[in-house]
Amino acid sequence: MSYLFQILVNGLHNGFLYSLLAYSYVLLNQVVQRPNLAHGAFFAFSGQVLVLGATLAYNALIFTFVSSLAFGITAAVLLSAIVLSVFAIILVPRFRDQSPNMMIVATLALAIILMEAVRIGASGRDFWLPPLSDVQVHLGFGASITLVQAINMGLVMVMLVTADVVLTTTGAGRAVRAVALDEKAAALCGVNTRRVVMSTATVSGALSCAGGLLALLHFGNMSFGAGLTYGLKVLFIAAAGGFSMPRMAALAAFGFGEAESLWDGYLPIIWREAFFYAALSVLLVIKGNARNRS
C-alpha cells in the first residue's frame, strides 16, 4: 500500500506540470481556434537553455554553482522572451486567420528550429544539473517528495490559480472570453481583438516556459526531442479535456500525469508512450463520434 501511495505522490509532480502545460495551451487555443505544437517547444526550450547556460557559466566562466544557476535562469528567461515575442507578434497573427494546417506547420517548424538550435549549442551532448536538494518532505504512509518537487507544485498551483482568477474575474479575462466566444461581436463592442490574441499568446507561452524551468530544476535534464514529445502530448490531452475549457484540460492533464506514474511503477516503461498515444487517439475518436451523433 505504501508503494502505491508513493507512486501516486510521485505522479502529483508530473500531473501539476502537465496541468500547467495543458492550461497554457487551451488558454491560447480558445481565442485562435487553431491547434499548434509551440507550447511543448517552449516548455523544452526554456529548460534546455537553463541547463546549457548554467553549464557554460560553471565550466567556461568559472562561476559558483549558485551563480551559474542564476546565469542559466536569466539566459532562459531572456531567450524565451525573444522567442515568445516572435511567436505572439509575428507567427500567431499571421497564421490564425488561415487554415488550421498552416498553424500546425508553422509551429512545427518553430519547434524544430528551437530543437536544432539547442542541439547545435550543446554540440549534440546531454548536460545535467546536479540535484538541487536532498531534503525530503514526508507525507505519511511511507511516502515522501523532495523539497524541489514540493516548491514546484506550490508554484504551479499559484500560477494556475492566478491565471484562472484573471481569466474569470477581470476585465482582461472577459475580453479573452469574449474573443473566444465571438471575435466579430467582441470587436463591435470595442474589444481590440488583435491585442487580446497577442497578449494571450504571450501569457500562455510564458506559462509553458515557466513549467519547463521548473521541470528542469527537478529532473536536471531535458532531451532534445522533448519539445515535439510534449507538444504532441498536450495537443492530445487538451483535445480530450476540451479545447475551449482551460480548467478541464488541466484536470485531464493531471489525470494523465498520474496515469503515467502508475504505468512507470507497475508496467514496462518501453511501452508507455505507445499505449498512451493509442489510448488518447481512441478517446478522441469516441468523443468525435459522440459529437457527430449529437
C-alpha positions in Angstrom: 0.0 0.0 0.0 2.8 2.4 0.8 4.4 1.6 -2.6 1.2 2.6 -4.4 0.9 5.7 -2.3 4.4 6.7 -3.1 3.7 6.2 -6.8 0.6 8.4 -6.6 2.6 11.1 -4.8 5.3 11.0 -7.4 2.6 11.4 -10.0 1.4 14.7 -8.4 4.5 16.5 -9.6 4.1 15.3 -13.2 0.4 15.9 -13.1 0.9 19.5 -12.0 3.4 20.2 -14.8 1.1 18.6 -17.4 -1.7 20.7 -16.0 0.2 23.9 -16.4 1.2 23.0 -20.0 -2.4 22.0 -20.9 -3.9 25.1 -19.3 -1.5 27.4 -21.2 -2.3 25.6 -24.5 -6.0 25.8 -24.2 -5.8 29.4 -23.0 -4.4 30.4 -26.4 -6.4 27.8 -28.4 -9.7 29.2 -27.3 -9.0 32.6 -28.9 -7.2 31.4 -32.1 -9.0 28.1 -32.5 -6.1 26.6 -34.2 -4.1 23.6 -33.0 -0.3 24.2 -32.6 2.8 22.5 -31.3 4.6 25.5 -29.9 3.8 25.1 -26.2 5.7 21.9 -25.9 8.6 23.5 -27.7 8.6 26.5 -25.3 8.4 24.1 -22.4 11.5 22.2 -23.5 13.4 25.2 -24.9 13.4 27.1 -21.6 14.7 24.1 -19.7 17.3 23.3 -22.2 18.6 26.9 -22.3 18.8 26.9 -18.5 21.0 23.8 -18.3 23.2 25.0 -21.2 23.6 28.4 -19.7 24.4 27.0 -16.2 26.9 24.6 -17.7 28.6 27.3 -19.7 28.8 29.6 -16.7 30.2 26.9 -14.5 32.8 25.4 -16.9 33.9 28.3 -19.0 33.2 31.4 -16.9 34.2 29.7 -13.6 31.1 30.8 -11.7 30.0 29.3 -8.5 27.1 26.8 -8.7 24.5 29.2 -7.4 25.8 32.0 -9.8 25.8 29.5 -12.7 22.2 28.5 -11.9 21.2 32.2 -11.8 23.0 32.8 -15.1 21.2 29.9 -16.7 17.8 31.0 -15.5 18.5 34.6 -16.7 19.6 33.3 -20.2 16.5 31.1 -20.4 14.2 34.0 -19.5 15.8 36.3 -22.0 15.9 33.9 -24.9 12.4 32.6 -24.2 11.2 36.2 -24.2 12.7 36.7 -27.6 11.1 33.5 -29.0 7.7 34.4 -27.4 7.8 37.9 -29.0 8.3 36.3 -32.4 5.5 33.8 -31.7 3.0 36.3 -30.3 3.7 39.3 -32.6 4.5 37.7 -35.9 3.5 34.0 -36.1 0.1 33.8 -34.4 -1.4 37.0 -36.0 -0.1 35.9 -39.4 -1.5 32.3 -39.4 -4.5 32.4 -37.2 -6.8 33.5 -40.0 -5.6 30.9 -42.4 -6.3 27.2 -42.5 -5.7 25.1 -39.3 -2.9 23.2 -41.1 -0.9 26.4 -41.6 -0.7 27.0 -37.8 0.4 23.4 -37.2 3.1 23.6 -39.9 4.4 27.0 -38.7 4.6 25.9 -35.1 6.1 22.5 -36.1 8.8 24.5 -37.9 9.3 26.7 -34.8 9.7 23.6 -32.6 12.2 22.0 -35.0 14.2 25.3 -35.2 14.3 25.5 -31.4 15.2 21.9 -31.0 18.1 22.1 -33.5 19.3 25.4 -32.1 19.7 23.8 -28.7 21.3 20.7 -30.2 23.9 22.8 -32.0 24.5 24.9 -28.9 25.2 21.7 -26.9 27.3 20.1 -29.7 24.9 17.2 -29.5 25.8 16.4 -25.9 23.5 16.0 -22.9 24.2 18.1 -19.9 22.8 17.6 -16.4 22.3 19.7 -13.4 23.2 18.1 -10.1 20.3 17.6 -7.6 19.5 20.9 -6.0 18.5 19.5 -2.7 18.3 16.1 -1.0 15.8 17.3 1.7 12.7 15.1 1.8 9.2 16.2 2.7 7.5 13.2 4.5 3.8 12.9 3.8 3.0 9.9 5.9 2.2 6.2 4.9 5.9 5.8 4.0 5.7 8.3 1.1 7.8 11.4 0.6 8.7 14.0 -2.0 11.7 16.2 -2.4 11.8 19.8 -1.4 12.2 20.8 -5.1 9.1 18.9 -6.0 7.1 20.5 -3.2 8.2 24.0 -4.2 7.5 23.3 -7.9 3.9 22.1 -7.1 3.3 25.1 -5.0 4.5 27.5 -7.7 2.5 25.7 -10.4 -0.6 25.9 -8.2 -0.1 29.6 -7.7 0.3 30.2 -11.5 -2.8 28.1 -12.3 -5.0 29.8 -9.7 -3.7 33.2 -10.7 -4.3 32.6 -14.4 -7.8 31.3 -13.7 -8.7 34.1 -11.4 -7.6 36.7 -14.0 -9.5 34.8 -16.8 -12.7 34.6 -14.9 -12.9 37.8 -12.8 -11.0 40.6 -14.5 -11.7 42.9 -17.5 -8.8 41.3 -19.4 -10.2 37.9 -18.8 -13.6 39.0 -20.0 -12.0 40.3 -23.2 -10.4 36.9 -23.7 -13.6 35.1 -23.2 -15.5 37.5 -25.5 -13.0 36.9 -28.3 -13.2 33.2 -27.7 -17.0 33.2 -28.0 -17.4 35.5 -30.9 -14.5 37.6 -32.2 -16.5 39.8 -34.5 -19.1 40.6 -31.8 -16.3 41.4 -29.4 -14.7 43.8 -32.0 -18.1 45.5 -32.5 -18.2 46.1 -28.7 -14.9 47.8 -28.8 -12.5 45.0 -27.8 -9.1 45.2 -29.5 -9.1 41.6 -30.7 -5.6 41.7 -32.2 -4.1 42.9 -28.9 -6.1 40.3 -27.0 -4.8 37.5 -29.2 -1.2 38.7 -28.9 -1.4 39.1 -25.1 -3.0 35.7 -24.7 -0.2 34.2 -26.9 2.4 35.8 -24.8 0.9 34.8 -21.4 0.2 31.2 -22.5 3.7 30.8 -23.9 5.2 32.3 -20.7 3.3 29.7 -18.6 4.8 26.9 -20.7 8.3 28.3 -20.4 7.9 28.6 -16.6 6.8 25.0 -16.5 9.9 24.0 -18.4 12.2 25.8 -16.0 10.5 24.1 -13.0 10.7 20.7 -14.7 14.4 21.1 -15.5 15.2 22.2 -11.9 13.7 18.9 -10.7 14.8 16.4 -13.4 18.1 18.1 -14.2 17.9 17.4 -17.9 15.6 17.9 -20.9 16.2 15.8 -24.0 16.5 17.4 -27.4 13.3 15.8 -28.7 11.2 16.7 -25.6 9.7 19.7 -27.4 7.9 17.6 -30.0 7.0 14.9 -27.5 5.4 17.4 -25.1 3.8 19.3 -28.0 2.0 16.2 -29.2 1.0 15.1 -25.7 -0.5 18.4 -24.8 -2.4 18.6 -28.1 -4.0 15.2 -27.4 -4.6 15.9 -23.8 -6.2 19.3 -24.5 -8.4 17.7 -27.1 -9.5 15.1 -24.6 -10.2 17.7 -21.9 -11.8 20.3 -24.1 -10.1 22.8 -26.5 -12.2 25.7 -25.1 -12.1 24.9 -21.3 -8.7 25.5 -19.7 -9.8 24.1 -16.4 -11.0 20.8 -17.9 -7.8 20.5 -19.9 -5.8 21.0 -16.8 -7.7 18.3 -14.9 -7.4 15.9 -17.8 -3.6 16.6 -17.9 -3.3 16.0 -14.1 -5.0 12.6 -14.5 -2.7 11.8 -17.4 0.4 12.6 -15.2 -0.9 10.3 -12.5 -1.6 7.5 -15.1 1.9 7.8 -16.4 3.3 7.4 -12.9 1.2 4.3 -12.3 2.4 2.8 -15.5 6.0 3.5 -14.6 5.5 1.8 -11.2 3.9 -1.4 -12.4 4.4 -1.9 -16.2 7.3 -1.8 -18.7 8.3 1.8 -19.5 9.2 0.9 -23.0 5.5 0.5 -23.9 4.3 3.6 -22.1 4.3 6.1 -24.9 2.8 3.8 -27.4 -0.1 2.9 -25.0 -0.9 6.4 -24.0 -0.8 7.8 -27.5 -3.1 5.0 -28.7 -5.5 5.5 -25.7 -5.7 9.2 -26.3 -6.3 8.6 -30.0 -9.2 6.2 -29.2 -10.6 8.7 -26.8 -10.6 11.4 -29.4 -12.3 9.1 -31.9 -15.0 8.3 -29.4 -15.6 11.9 -28.5 -15.7 12.9 -32.2 -18.3 10.2 -32.9 -20.4 11.3 -29.9 -20.2 14.9 -31.0 -21.3 14.0 -34.6 -24.3 12.0 -33.3 -25.4 14.9 -31.1 
